[in-house]
């Protein structure tokens, strides 16, 4: 009897339901080994039917040796060892925020940072609203899914705009969203603060690309000056 056990091997491969499973597994009620076995069962669509015995959704039973279970659980350890990157969004929004304005992105980022500090669901709802999702409530698991997805967005953006995000994710002590936005505008508005509104309403990727280019240019000028 052949039974194919398919599991996602990276953050990018997770479905929305699987992302929810990750939040449940890592919420603190399970240790790492328990979480890995739970995720294997959920991802592969099987249930434990006894010691070393598992059953598929259609009732077929099969046995797994301890080393086989350990091997397949090892393939899921990225959940604990790798930073999320480019994960499926848990809200109604493009995976890479290709239609989001810079101001909406920046406000959402600020509110998610605030949520990390306060654990107030209303802060997360503000972020969700800024990104264009109209839902009126979020539960604890959905907030956890948002945190993973947003962390994945930040990792993905680091790859796209490395000079913009080279300083970290904005969660270090002393980070000031207002001051950060002000500095960004100073780099892009050519000393014309009246252009800030136009910049803020522009597509976030256009703004980040322009900012990344500005930083690259500044670094090149600094490098050239050091040569003389």
Protein Blocks (a to p, Z undefined) as FASTA:
>chain_A
ZZdddddfbfklpcfklmmmmmmmmnopacfklmmmmmmmmmnopacebehiacdfkopa
cdddfklmmmmmmmmmmmmmpccehiacfbdcdfklpmbcfklmmmmmmmmmmmmmnopa
klmmmmmmmnopabfbdcfklmmmmmmmmmmmmmmmmmmmmmlmmnoghlaghiafklmm
mmmmmmmnnopaklmmmmmmpcfklmmmmmmmmmmmmmmmmmmmmmZZ
